[in-house]
């Protein structure tokens, strides 16, 4: 079964996120556990944590279908040691928040060398930071998000993610979130049956299918290989509906949180219905 949702707001408290997901017919959702544009945030209250868990049950959404996203400020690959340390501590705090909420995953962009560090060194630096965070937490899995490659961000090649995962070497607590817009902008075509299968086969061969634990389902405003991060609404961008039809019938994406980050949140409810309508009722994976 496919579990489709969107990145909903946690305004007023994280406990509101499951209710907002339920309202749009979501079976999964993403959220920020703190303000994504600030380094510091007050700790989660006992009451807020309890209410979040109650509302999750009420919305009939499993913790394994919730995909928290880290702050946009965090950069585990930062070339400046002090700023990198600040990012590690911030991601550690978010990982602990995720654990308090009883959730499984924390999704984050690997990091950027900002043009001031060799790519391979940046990958190693990210892996070191991840290992430290995993050592100081107990259950959360860190999911590396595929990137478009904009702004010196690594993760736009499957080989980058494979290298980081190999160096971290904790298969049970690491994984990948595949973003359809990002991989397309990075040069991986998924618009036809042939190119879709070629791209997914490369993912399986280079990273390993067991690491695919989540996906961001976004159309792209920009062309193949543009290396720009510009999301669009489903069916209104450069990817076309066939890419999403294939994804919705791909057994690789069974039982994973599939999260919309499309640009118009007023369309999320209809986009969720649209994606479910693409699922073939005769598919053997249902």
N, C-alpha and C positions, 0 to 999 in steps of 0.2 A: 504493500500500500504506500501511496505517496502522502507525505505530510507537508502541506504547503501553508505558508503564512507570510508575515511581513515584519519588518523592523519597526515595532510600535513604540510610541512614546512612554517613558516612565515618569512623566511630569506628575508631581504631587505624591510621588512615592513608587517604588518598584512594584508594590502590590497592585497598582493600577494596570500594569502591562498585560497580565493575563485576561483581564476584563476587556481591554481594548482589542486584544486578539480575538476573543470570543465574538465580539460585536461584528467583526468583519468576516466571520465564518472561517477563521484560521484554525488549523490543526497543529500549527507550530508557530513560533515567533522568535524574534531577536529583540534585544533591548540593551541599553547602556545601564550598568548598575550604579553609575555616578555621572555627574556632568562631564560630557566628553570633551569639553573645551577648557577644563580647569584641572590643575594638578591635584588640588586638595578637595576633599569632600568629607562631610560628617559621617561617622560610622553608621551602618544600618542598625536601626533600632530593633529590639526584640519583637515589638509589636508589628513593625513593618515586615520582618522576616516571616512571622507567623501568618500574617494576612496574605502575603505573597503565596505561601504554600497552600493556604485554604482556597485562594482564588484559582490557583493552578488546578486543583482537584475539581473545583466547581466548573471550570472551563473545559474539563476533560482533556487536558493537554499533559502529556508525559514530560518529566524533566529531561528525558533524552531527546526531546524535540524542541528544546529551548536553546538558543544560540546567543549567549551574551557576546557583545562586541566591546573591545577595549577603547580607551580614549584615543582621539586623533593625535594627541601630543606625544604619545609613546613612540620611541624609536630605539629598539634594542641594537641596531647597527650603527648608532651614532659614533662618528669618529672622535668626538671629545669625551674622554673618560668620565668627567664629572656629569655631563649631560646624559651619558649612557647609564650611569649609576642611578640617576634620577628616574630614568625610564624603567629600569629593572625594578626599583622599589615601587613604582607606580603600578606596574603590571603585577607584581607580587600582591599588592593590596587588592587589586581587582580579582585576582585568582582566589584570594581568601574570601572576598565577598561572594563569589560564585559558589564556593563551598558552603558558606553560611546559608545560602538560598537552596541548597540541596541539588544543585545543577551539576551537569557532567562536563560541559565544555566552556572554554574561553577562546574566542576567535580573535586573531590579531594580524595586522599587516607585518610581515617579517622585519622590515626596517630599511633605511636608506643610508648609503655611504656619503650622500650629499656631494659626490664628485671629489671627495677628499681621502678616499681609502680604496684600495684595490678590492675588486668584487669578492674574490676568494677570502680575503681577510675579513670582509664584512660578514660573509656567511658563517665563518668560524666564530666571530664575535657574537652573532645572534644565537648560535648553538650554545655557547658558554652561558649566556644570560638565561636561556631556557632551562638548562640543566640546574642552574641555581634556584630558579623558581620552583621547579618540580621537586627539588630536594627539600624545599621549605614549605611545601604543601602536601596534602595527603591523598587527594583523589581526583582533582580537576585535570582534564586533558587539555593541552594547548594545541589549538588548531591554527596552522599557518594558512593564511589566505593567499591565493594566487593574485598577482598584481598585474597592472598594465605596463609597469616599467617606467612610469612617469616620475620625475623628480629624483632620480637616482635610486629608486626602490628596487631591491632585489626581489626575486620571487616571480618574475615574469617569464622565466624558463622553468620547465619541470625539473631540469637538472639542479637548479638552485635549491628547490625544496627537498629534493632527494639527498643532496649533500648535507643540508642542515639536519634532516631527520637521521641520517646515518651517523652524524657526529654526536647528536643527542643520545641516540641509541636507547630509547625507551619506548618501544613499540606500543605498549599498552596505555601510554599516557600522551601520545602525540598523534597528530593527524593533519588533514588538509581540508580546507573549505574551498571548493572550486567556484569561482565567480565567472559566469558566462560572459559578461561584458568585458571583464579584465583579460580573460584568456584570448578572446577575439581581438581586442586591441593589442595584445602582445604578439599576435600573429598566428594563433591556432584557430583554424577555420572549423566551424561546426554547422554550416548552413545546408549542406547536402548529406545524404546518407553516406557517401564515400568519405567526405572530409570529416564528418562527425565521428565515424568509426575509427578513422585514422588517428584523430586527436585523442579519443578515449583509449585506444590501444597504446598510444605513446605514454599516456598517463599510467596505464597499468604496467607497462614495461619499465618505465624510468622510475616512477615513485612507488608503485604497487597499489593495487586496488583496495587492499585492506586499510590503507591510510585515508581513503575517501570517506569522510564522516559527516560532511555537510555541504551545502551549496547555496550560493547567492544567485537568484534567478533574475537577471536583468537584461534588457535589450541595450543596444549600444548606439549612441548618437554619432560615433566616429567609425571610420573604415577599418578594415582588417589591417593589423600591423601598425596602426597610428601611434601606439604607445601613449595614448591619452586616456584618462579615466573620466568618461562621460556617459552616465547611465541614461536610459530612455525607457519609456513605458513599453510593455509587452506588445509586440507586433507593430510598433511605431518607429522602430529604429532600423539599423542595418542588418540585424541578424535574421529577421523574417520568422514566420510562425513555424516553419518546418523544423528549425533547430529546437524549439520548445516542445513540439510534438514528439520528436525523437527522445528528448530528455524525459518526458513524462511517461514514456514507454520503455525506458532503459532500466533493466533490473539493477544496475549499479547504484541507482538512486532510491532504491526501496528502503523504507523505514529510516530515512535521514531527514533532518530539518532542511526544508527547501524554502529559502527566505527571499521574499521580494524586497529590493531596495530601489525600486523604480521611483521616478521623480515626482509623480502626482499621487499623494496618499489618498485622494478622493476616489481613485480608481482601484485601490487595492482589493476591495470586496469583489468587484467585477473581474479583476485580473485573477484572483484566486479561483473563481468560478470558471473562467476561461481556461486556465491551466488544467483543472480537473476535467473539463469537457474534452480535452485532448487525449485523455487516457482511453485506450482501446479496451472496451469491456471484455473482449475475447483474448486479451493478453494473458499468456500463461503465468505471468508474475503476479497477477492479482489474487 
